[in-house]
Amino acid sequence: MFSHITVGVSDLDRAERFYDALLIPLGLVQRQVTPDGGPPSRCWHHPAPNLPRFYAYLPFDGQPSSHGNGSMTAFLAPTPEAVVRAHAEALAQGGADEGAPGPRHRYGPDYFGAYLHDPDGNKIHIVHRPDAPDGRPV
């Protein structure tokens, strides 16, 4: 079980627009981040339960953000239509396509997904899969 996932970003306002466009169609909401002395950040989660969470942070060390080679964050979508909508809205907010929405039969007969990069190069996967309970994040 994950507590949270964090990606580094170079422009927090741009990241907020991008991740709102990507995550709201998937049923996630943005939550207030309580200042903890760390760098500014934004956070999204499923309304209930409060975990897991996804964070976009300016790097703590003040250095430029960079994406990890081989790293990817995958978000569950409640329907294939939500995959299509989230992909399109994220591209409209500066994302870069890495694989259009569609069936991914090599992963399972009803697996439906899309791939893209956020404006900082972080790789994102959006997936609807029948083995997820209620199609929601767990």
Residue pairs with C-beta under 8 A, 6 or more apart in sequence:
1 52
1 138
2 51
2 52
3 51
3 52
3 53
4 43
4 51
4 52
4 53
4 54
4 55
5 52
5 53
5 54
5 55
5 73
6 41
6 54
6 55
6 56
6 57
7 54
7 55
7 56
7 57
7 65
7 67
7 73
7 118
7 120
7 122
8 56
8 57
8 58
8 59
8 65
8 66
8 67
8 120
8 122
9 15
9 56
9 57
9 58
9 65
9 118
9 119
9 120
9 122
10 58
10 64
10 65
10 120
11 119
11 120
12 40
12 41
12 42
12 56
12 58
14 93
14 94
14 119
15 42
15 56
15 118
15 119
15 120
16 30
16 42
16 56
17 93
17 94
18 90
18 93
18 94
18 95
18 118
18 119
19 42
19 44
19 54
19 56
19 118
20 30
20 93
21 86
21 89
21 90
21 92
21 93
22 75
22 86
22 89
22 90
22 93
22 95
22 118
22 124
22 126
23 30
23 44
23 54
23 75
23 86
25 77
25 82
25 85
25 86
25 89
26 75
26 76
26 77
26 78
26 82
26 86
26 126
27 46
27 47
27 78
27 82
27 136
28 44
28 45
28 46
28 54
28 75
28 137
29 44
29 45
29 46
29 47
30 42
30 43
30 44
31 43
31 44
31 45
31 50
31 53
32 43
33 41
33 42
33 43
33 55
38 57
38 60
39 57
39 58
39 59
39 60
39 62
40 57
40 58
41 55
41 56
41 57
41 58
42 55
42 56
43 53
43 54
43 55
43 56
44 53
44 54
45 51
45 52
45 53
45 54
46 136
46 137
52 137
54 73
54 75
58 65
59 65
65 120
66 120
66 121
67 117
67 120
67 121
67 122
67 123
68 122
71 122
71 123
72 123
72 124
72 125
73 122
73 123
73 124
73 125
74 124
74 125
74 126
74 127
75 86
75 124
75 125
75 126
75 127
75 137
76 127
76 128
76 129
76 132
76 135
76 136
76 137
76 138
77 83
77 86
77 112
77 126
77 127
77 128
77 135
78 128
78 134
78 135
78 136
79 128
79 135
80 101
80 112
80 128
82 126
82 128
83 101
83 112
83 113
83 114
83 126
83 127
83 128
84 101
84 114
86 114
86 126
87 97
87 100
87 101
87 114
87 116
87 126
90 116
90 118
90 124
91 97
91 116
93 119
94 118
94 119
95 116
95 117
95 118
95 119
95 124
96 116
96 117
97 115
97 116
98 115
98 116
98 117
98 123
99 113
99 114
99 115
99 116
100 114
101 112
101 113
101 114
101 126
102 112
102 113
102 114
103 110
103 111
103 112
104 111
104 112
104 113
104 127
105 111
107 113
107 129
108 129
108 130
108 131
110 129
110 130
111 127
111 128
111 129
111 130
112 127
112 128
112 129
113 125
113 126
113 127
113 128
113 129
114 125
114 126
114 127
115 123
115 124
115 125
115 126
116 123
116 124
116 126
117 123
117 124
118 124
128 135
129 135
132 138
